[in-house]
Amino acid sequence: MSHRVWKFGDDINTDQIIPGRYLSASRAQELAPHLMEDVDADFMQKVKPGDVIVGGKNFGCGSSREHAPLAIKGAGIACVIAPSFARIFYRNAINIGLPIFESPEAARKISQGDLLAIEPDKGIIKNETTGEEYSFQPFPQQMQEIIDAGGLINFVKAKMDRRTQSA
């Protein structure tokens, strides 16, 4: 599957990802329509499910609100690629099942509108537009299981259900 790229710069903070005026909402479907609207007012009219955000260093800096990765996931963004992420954003993204990949080379070389193929288990990003290939460190098994489950809550529920069924 090819993923179209939307590129943003360094230090995109959580207020830019989802403006504070929408924080009374807590569901992804309510937040998603406002994703990146203060950075690109037409972003949600252009983006399609399965697209990818490529950011600069320190993506997701600022407050610790999990609304930001929730809005990204709610918009149908397949993943976020950046050279680095703010620590709490990274953890919040994993907790809700949003794949995020650290690859300085990919973030530097990928351009707006490029098409990517991503192999999370192998740690490979293929730029179908340029033919280049970039690498990232794949997630440890348990983190990948959390993402595959759709987030930490779903992961724990599934684990508890398996225990209940085997008892």
Residue pairs with C-beta under 8 A, 6 or more apart in sequence:
1 50
1 117
2 115
2 116
2 117
2 128
3 50
3 51
3 52
3 78
3 79
3 115
3 116
3 117
3 118
4 48
4 50
4 51
4 52
4 113
4 114
4 115
4 116
5 51
5 52
5 53
5 54
5 110
5 111
5 112
5 113
5 114
5 115
5 116
6 43
6 46
6 47
6 51
6 52
6 53
6 54
6 112
7 53
7 54
7 55
7 110
7 111
7 112
8 36
8 39
8 53
8 54
8 55
8 56
8 59
9 55
9 56
10 55
10 56
10 57
10 58
11 56
11 57
11 58
11 59
11 61
12 39
12 55
12 56
12 59
12 60
12 61
13 60
13 61
13 62
13 63
14 60
14 61
14 62
14 63
14 64
14 65
14 67
14 68
14 89
15 38
15 62
15 63
16 36
16 38
16 39
17 35
17 36
17 60
17 68
17 71
17 72
18 31
18 34
18 35
18 65
18 67
18 68
18 70
18 71
19 34
19 37
19 38
22 30
22 31
22 34
22 67
23 65
23 67
25 31
25 67
26 67
26 70
27 74
28 70
28 71
28 73
28 74
29 74
30 74
31 67
31 70
31 71
31 74
32 44
32 71
32 74
32 75
32 76
33 44
34 44
34 71
35 43
35 44
35 47
35 71
35 72
35 74
35 75
35 77
36 43
36 44
37 43
37 44
40 46
44 75
47 75
47 76
47 77
48 76
49 75
49 76
49 78
50 76
50 78
51 76
51 77
51 78
52 77
52 78
52 79
52 80
52 81
52 116
52 118
53 72
53 77
53 79
53 80
53 81
54 80
54 81
54 82
54 106
54 107
54 110
55 80
55 81
55 82
55 107
56 82
56 83
56 107
57 82
57 83
57 84
57 107
58 82
58 84
58 85
58 86
59 80
59 82
59 84
59 85
59 86
59 89
59 100
60 68
60 69
60 85
60 86
60 88
60 89
60 90
60 92
60 93
61 86
61 89
62 86
64 88
64 92
65 92
66 92
66 95
66 96
68 89
68 92
69 89
69 92
69 93
69 96
69 98
69 100
70 92
70 96
72 80
72 93
72 98
73 96
73 97
73 98
77 98
78 99
78 118
79 98
79 99
79 100
79 101
79 118
79 120
80 93
80 98
80 99
80 100
80 101
81 100
81 101
81 102
81 103
81 106
81 107
81 110
81 125
81 136
82 100
82 101
82 102
82 103
82 107
83 102
83 103
83 104
83 107
83 108
84 102
84 104
85 93
85 100
85 102
90 100
93 99
93 100
94 100
94 143
94 146
94 147
94 152
95 146
95 151
95 152
96 150
96 151
96 152
97 146
97 147
97 148
97 149
97 150
97 151
97 152
97 154
98 147
99 120
99 139
99 147
101 118
101 120
101 125
101 136
102 136
102 137
103 125
103 134
103 135
103 136
105 134
105 135
106 125
106 127
106 134
106 136
109 127
109 130
109 132
109 134
110 116
110 125
110 127
110 134
111 129
113 129
114 127
114 128
114 129
114 130
115 127
115 128
115 129
116 125
116 126
116 127
116 128
117 125
117 126
117 128
118 124
118 125
118 126
119 125
119 126
120 138
120 139
120 144
121 138
121 144
122 138
123 135
123 136
123 137
123 138
124 133
124 134
124 135
124 136
125 133
125 134
125 135
125 136
126 132
126 133
127 133
127 134
138 144
139 147
145 155
146 152
146 155
149 155
149 158
